[in-house]
Amino acid sequence: MLIDFFYTLRSAKLPVSVKEYLTLVEALKEGVVGPVSEDAWSVDDFYYLARTALVKDEKHYDKFDRAFAAYFKGVELIADFTKDIPLEWLRKNLELELSPEEKAKIEKMGWDELMDTLRKRFEEQKERHEGGSKMIGTGGTSPFGAYGFNPQGIRIGQDKSRNRSAVKVWDQRAYKDYDDSQELGTRNIKIALRRLRKFAREGAAEELDLDDTIRATAANAGWLDIKMVPERHNNVKVLLLMDVGGTMDEHIHRVEEMFSAAKAEFKHLEFYYFHNCVYDFMWKNNRRRFSEKFPTWDIIRKYNKDYKLIFVGDATMSPYEILQPGGSVEYNNEEAGVEWIQRLTNAFPKFVWINPEPQGVWQYRQSIAVIQQLMNQRMYPLTIKGLEEAMRLLVK
């Protein structure tokens, strides 16, 4: 079984060697993880042991997860985050599809009313509901549940976004890191980012200055007069903050291209992830985003104001996520996202927002208009022209 698993990982282009495979086999023989029965291991324990033994770089975690899931089909690796809500309530039997006219007739609740009503539903509901308009269920017009429609609700038990109208998401979701080894299909992104690079000569004089050597030798009647200068170093510092998960899944390939190009072009590059809007913490590894958090205040204090701040995100969310305390779809943030965006842009005067959404749809998204205002209209599309304009602004 393990040999086939090894070849599955190799097929997924993971750099797994025979030595690492033998380490895993030895660990199993020594009982590093105990069996749950006479001939079976705990899948969770085996997953973490295999990842520790076989994967040597965190950037490969996502590839490992996909290969592991493909090999052990149907096996749950992650805890059931909906355990407080009976799964029977969320079983998908039908998925509601309404006409634009029918959707327009459905009224949406305000933020306070939505939260108060959800609290009451938890107290009242005792059974599964399907196709309704009030209770937690599926396939209806209720603001609470899955596979239905409501212009402003709380999504519960649905695998991914359908209508982009949820103001909060009950389930904890697993996001993927952007792959910084993505091969670029074009050099144009690198060329666009290169407009930002500045070079400065630093350190000891150890590089030949050919032009000055020729000039000095000619002035010295032909006697060789060698001139040296310090090496040129890329002096630009970039702080890259990237939105991940949810609606950003549609833009993974293009953002990975930009991420790869940025890592190749900028020697001093620091990056962090956020979801939809920046709040009181960010993270570097999506699998451990709740256990290894980096407080936003610490990030602001850690980097000098000479860092160029680049947000990358589609800015597509409920306006509550930006303007309302507790508005995050994932947890109850004490301060609104607007406060943190303003703190970041005040700390780093050179800033831009790169948006992978087509520019033609920006005018139809209320949240994009809010972010544009907060960014002083410094939002650019993720196109070659957009990147060039953004880099030109950052070097002013």
Long-range contacts (C-beta under 8 A, 24 or more apart in sequence): 4-71, 5-50, 5-71, 8-67, 8-70, 8-71, 9-54, 9-64, 9-67, 11-67, 12-63, 12-64, 12-66, 12-67, 12-70, 13-63, 14-54, 14-55, 14-60, 14-63, 14-64, 14-67, 15-56, 15-60, 16-54, 16-55, 20-53, 20-54, 20-56, 21-54, 23-53, 24-49, 24-50, 24-53, 24-54, 27-53, 43-72, 43-75, 43-76, 43-77, 44-77, 47-77, 58-177, 58-285, 59-177, 59-179, 59-180, 59-181, 61-177, 61-285, 61-287, 62-176, 62-177, 62-179, 63-179, 65-176, 65-287, 78-174, 81-171, 81-172, 82-156, 82-157, 82-170, 82-171, 85-136, 85-156, 85-157, 85-170, 86-128, 87-157, 88-128, 89-125, 89-127, 89-128, 89-129, 89-136, 89-137, 89-138, 89-145, 89-157, 90-137, 90-138, 90-145, 90-146, 90-156, 90-157, 90-158, 91-128, 91-138, 92-138, 92-139, 92-146, 92-147, 93-130, 93-138, 93-139, 94-130, 94-131, 94-138, 94-139, 94-147, 95-139, 95-147, 95-148, 96-131, 96-139, 96-140, 96-141, 96-147, 96-148, 96-149, 98-141, 98-149, 103-149, 103-151, 106-141, 106-149, 106-150, 106-151, 107-151, 108-143, 108-150, 108-151, 108-152, 108-153, 109-143, 109-152, 111-167, 111-320, 111-324, 111-327, 114-143, 114-152, 114-153, 114-154, 114-167, 115-326, 117-143, 117-144, 118-143, 118-144, 118-154, 152-318, 160-249, 161-246, 161-247, 164-247, 164-316, 165-318, 166-318, 166-329, 167-318, 167-320, 167-321, 167-327, 167-329, 168-327, 168-328, 168-329, 168-330, 169-329, 169-330, 172-290, 172-330, 173-245, 173-246, 174-286, 174-287, 175-244, 175-245, 175-273, 175-275, 175-286, 175-289, 176-244, 176-252, 176-286, 177-244, 177-273, 177-285, 177-286, 177-287, 178-242, 178-244, 178-252, 178-255, 178-256, 178-259, 179-256, 179-259, 179-260, 180-256, 180-259, 180-260, 180-263, 181-260, 182-253, 182-256, 182-257, 182-259, 182-260, 183-260, 184-257, 184-260, 184-261, 185-257, 186-257, 188-384, 189-257, 189-258, 189-261, 189-384, 189-387, 190-261, 190-264, 190-265, 192-384, 192-387, 192-388, 192-391, 193-258, 193-261, 193-262, 193-265, 193-266, 193-387, 193-391, 194-265, 195-388, 195-391, 195-392, 195-395, 196-236, 196-238, 196-265, 196-266, 196-308, 196-391, 196-394, 196-395, 197-234, 197-236, 197-265, 197-266, 198-234, 198-235, 198-236, 198-395, 199-232, 199-233, 199-234, 199-235, 200-232, 200-233, 200-235, 201-229, 201-230, 201-231, 201-232, 201-233, 202-230, 202-231, 202-233, 202-235, 203-230, 203-231, 203-233, 204-230, 205-229, 205-230, 206-230, 206-231, 207-231, 207-232, 233-267, 234-266, 234-267, 234-268, 235-268, 236-266, 236-267, 236-268, 236-308, 237-266, 237-268, 237-269, 237-270, 237-303, 237-304, 237-306, 237-307, 237-308, 238-262, 238-266, 238-268, 238-269, 238-270, 238-307, 238-308, 238-310, 239-270, 239-271, 239-272, 239-299, 239-303, 239-307, 239-308, 239-309, 239-310, 239-348, 240-269, 240-270, 240-271, 240-272, 240-310, 240-312, 241-271, 241-272, 241-273, 241-274, 241-278, 241-282, 241-309, 241-310, 241-311, 241-312, 241-344, 242-271, 242-272, 242-273, 242-274, 242-311, 242-312, 242-313, 243-273, 243-274, 243-275, 243-276, 243-311, 243-312, 243-313, 243-314, 244-273, 244-274, 244-275, 244-286, 245-275, 245-286, 246-275, 246-276, 246-329, 247-314, 247-316, 247-317, 248-313, 248-314, 248-356, 250-314, 251-314, 251-356, 251-357, 251-382, 254-356, 254-382, 255-312, 255-356, 255-382, 258-312, 258-354, 258-382, 258-387, 270-303, 270-307, 272-299, 274-313, 275-328, 275-329, 275-330, 276-313, 276-316, 276-317, 276-321, 276-328, 276-329, 276-337, 277-317, 277-321, 277-322, 277-327, 277-328, 277-337, 277-340, 277-341, 278-311, 278-337, 278-340, 278-341, 278-344, 279-328, 279-333, 279-335, 279-337, 279-340, 280-333, 280-334, 280-335, 280-340, 296-340, 296-343, 296-344, 300-343, 300-344, 300-347, 303-348, 305-347, 305-348, 305-349, 307-348, 307-350, 308-348, 308-350, 308-351, 308-394, 309-344, 309-345, 309-348, 309-350, 309-351, 309-352, 310-351, 310-352, 310-353, 310-354, 310-390, 310-394, 311-351, 311-352, 311-353, 311-354, 311-375, 312-353, 312-354, 312-356, 312-382, 313-353, 313-354, 313-355, 313-356, 314-355, 314-356, 314-357, 315-353, 315-355, 315-357, 315-365, 315-367, 315-368, 315-371, 315-372, 315-379, 316-357, 316-365, 316-367, 316-368, 317-367, 318-367, 319-366, 319-367, 319-370, 321-367, 322-367, 322-370, 322-371, 322-374, 323-370, 338-370, 338-374, 341-371, 341-374, 341-375, 342-374, 345-374, 345-375, 345-376, 350-394, 351-375, 351-378, 352-378, 352-379, 352-380, 352-390, 352-393, 352-394, 353-378, 353-379, 353-380, 354-379, 354-380, 354-381, 354-382, 354-386, 354-387, 354-390, 355-379, 355-380, 355-381, 355-382, 356-381, 356-382, 357-381, 359-386
